[in-house]
Amino acid sequence: MRELWISRRSGRRRTGTRVSELRRLFEIGITAQAIEEPLQCCASNDPACEVAGSIRQLDFDVFGVKNLKDGPIIGFICGSDLNQGQCREYVRFFDLSNLISNSTPLINVLPILRDKQRVFVLSENIVTGIITRADLQKPPVRILLFGLVSLLEIHLSYLIRQFYQGDSWKKKLNKKRIAYAETIMRDRVARNESLDLVDCLQFCDKGDLASAHLEIQRILHFESKKSGLKLLKSIEKVRDKLAHSQDIVAGTTWEEIIDLTGNIEELIRLSEKYADVRA
């Protein structure tokens, strides 16, 4: 795995292995447009009770509102607000706090939705779409999260090799975990894959080893073994959900998932800082 990160010939970091490069991919190449949905609309003079029924039937929370069928969206209504009268009586107008451009980098959409249920999307200064927290379950976001976790795992392997001499890390894991890694290695060697036993450890094993070493704790700013292990276990749970195409937010909250994404980036940056100084 080291050869995927550092060129054996030049000793330089390979392109695409830094967190800044991964972030740039999602800043330039993948934007809010990748996960936005068209905003379903009604007319401002539609009966509010009928539109409320349509919103419930579609399992939406909001509709956009237009004065004219082919006109611009002037605002939005929340299904929970609607009662008697016309929709115009319940319109909420857009403001800067709930608007983003469709060119907003996808990686920047996550912190925006940390404290919001939804944002409306502008295309050439006209509201055309909506992004809700449910849209964070889509493949582009999953690719982003899995990319970050994968890069973190490469760093954990790197730190384990730096601070555990030889096979000294084996003393920290039980025999079943080591035997499992050895089985994986035998299978991979049979396929002519070049790797060592550290590459065959699972994320949970690498988390145990990283959180148990005082120097790695210092580099990653873990307050203690317990706090470091707790953070890495949380990351492992998200990784497993992504790997098995499960609900990302099951058993937690979007606030925690989005904060965890920031924590993953920070761990990678701290490890990169150490690796760059050492280089």
Beta strands, then each sheet from edge to edge (+ up, - down):
strand 1: 37-38
strand 2: 41-43
strand 3: 62-66
strand 4: 73-78
strand 5: 99-101
strand 6: 118-123
strand 7: 126-132
sheet 1: 1+ 7- 6+ 5+
sheet 2: 2+ 3+ 4-
end
